[in-house]
Amino acid sequence: MAVKGGPADSRTRSTVSICIVIGMCVFFYTLGAWQKSGFGKGDSIALEITKRTDCTLLPNLSFDTHLSKQGSSGELVSPVKKFKPCPDRFTDYTPCQDQNRAMKFPRESMNYRERHCLPQKEKLHCLVPPPKGYVAPFPWPKSRDYVPFANCPYKSLTVEKAIQNWVQFEGNVFRFPGGGTQFPQGADKYIDQLASVIPIANGTVRTALDTGCGVASWGAYLLKRNVLAMSFAPRDSHEAQVQFALERGVPAVIGVLGTIKLPYPSRAFDMAHCSRCLIPWGVNDGLYMMEVDRVLRPGGYWVLSGPPINWKVNYKGWQRTKKDLEAEQNKIEEIAELLCWEKVSEKGETAIWRKRENTESCPSRHEESTVQMCESTNADDVWYKKMKACVTPLPDVENPSEVAGGAIKPFPSRLNAIPPRIANGLIPGVSSQAYEKNNKMWKKHVKAYINVNKYLLTGRYRNIMDMKAGFGGFAAAIDSQKSWVMNVVPTIGKIATLGAVYERGLIGIYHDWCEAFSTYPRTYDLIHASGLFTLYKNKCSMEDILLEMDRILRPEGAVIMRDDVDVLAKVDKLARGMRWNTKLVDHEDGPLVREKVLYAVKQYWVGGNQTASA
């Protein structure tokens, strides 16, 4: 006869069953967590990532300069392809503006000064050497006024422009007094004169274009007024002028108004400027003024200083005839009227025009027979596109008081406001919500960057480049007067975002990274690239892109690259062969995210048979 257990036995069995169930749950939960951690066989990707990444810095990755911290990095043990230094004669090598190659092209309309890149078989596959004695530039704002002679050892401008106060040689440095051809007494006084007409002080004018910039003193002195100028000049029209500008910590590129469109979007700049820039504005039916009109924002200003303005008084000093100068100014006035620019000032040798805010306020635009409008439906499609003597149409408005394309807030409010191009649906597939989400993401990324590179926001890196800028989220997240960012939008991208970058009060340029950038070697302190190598996969050589990054990066400059882990593993191997110290770390969301971040520091070394520091 079976003996029935009492209530106490039932309770015991129930307790045991519950304990068994809980124990099994804990076991399987622990097993799953162990596998997903990358140490079990259940997740081979996590295992590989865990092996190759670590959120701590290796001892051999230092962001200090060799002048501030003596010592060496550890030996690189991975077998990598070692890139040799180029011969010393290539120290200032600019592959797409090579002077010997330029002489093979027509001089008409400055064609020979434009970009003419080397074919693939002629590209250098070596490291461009810094000159002997190269040192880290002075920190901003001292760099505005002083450049080490060893970094840019060219004295011709100190003689050619002596009376105009461009640059002076003193001891082992160049000093820049702030003068220019049209402002020998200094850029500050000249800008004060412009500010009496143009609203520079209140943030209405934030972005400016300086055509034929010299050593960029105009742009240099605008910076303290919170105005960012994109300055350009041809390679060696005056020896090393753009190189001097960038050594000073001032935004500049090698460029010229020739036969192709400027690499900037339409309606980008609040102000454009020519101070005796030697551009023949009246020729080719106003072609160059029409290109300035394309990139000038509705309501923006164009400043022309020097010949032929006020020619009746100045013709003798310019050594030109009255008839010649009068004809040139008349032609400029005629084209300005055609463009519907309003002349708001002419004082001394400086004239200022203002572009109308929309087509409705421009009566002459309604006379179709007198105005040749451009037929292209995309005014931002400019890469290697020929300029045409036509007027770029403005977006339609509903009433005469509306700003074509949308009104923009003064800076700094515009930095994080939704750009009109996005708010008005002019960038396909991009909503206001997506833009705001992108902004938050970049703030998060930059916070993680600072945890690794403590110098990012300190001013240690003055000239910064974002090689794939998107909407300028990285630049906006680090915005400071201690640095500036060249926001590069690759021409092969699916959507053109550079117009929105400018509407934020930032500057940038279109470029195809299968070619060399329009700058001198050693002109950027920090380079950022997010998704760049994935974008250019099967388009051009990863090695070529990395060698170009090395060319434009200063010794002891830093690089931050975000991309897929497999892509960065290949990048890492090449980078270490270029005398870069590298470290691959996890995404800030953890090791299971395939996107990783590769940090790098370029070692200090110079030409003249010297080797990298041990």
Secondary structure, 3 states (H helix, E strand, C coil): CCCCCCHHHHHHHHHHHHHHHHHHHHHHHHHHHHHHHHHCCCCHHHHHHHHHCCCCCCCCCCCCCCCCCCCCCCCCCCCCCCCCECCHHHCCCCCCCCHHHHCCCCCHHHHHHCCCCCCHHHCCCCECCCCCCCCCCCCCCHHHHEEEHHHCCCCHHHHHCHHHCCCEEECCEEECCCCCCCCCCCHHHHHHHHHCCCCCCCCCCCEEEEECCCCCHHHHHHHHHCCEEEEEECCCCCCCHHHHHHHCCCCEEECCCCCECCCCCCCCEEEEEEECCCCCCCCHHHHHHHHHHHHEEEEEEEEEECCCCCHHHHHHHHCCCHHHHHHHHHHHHHHHHHCCEEEEEEECCEEEEEECCCCCCCHHHHCCCCCCECCCCCCCCCCCCECCCCECCCCCCCCCCCCCCCCCCCCCHHHCCCCHHHHCCCCCCCCHHHHHHHHHHHHHHHHHHHHHCCCCCCCCCCEEEECCCCCCHHHHHCCCCCCEEEEEEECCCCCCCHHHHHHCCCEEEEECCCCCCCCCCCCEEEEEEECHHHHCCCCCCHHHHHHHHHHHEEEEEEEEEEEEHHHHHHHHHHHHCCCEEEEEECECCECCCCEEEEEEEECCCCCCCCCCCC
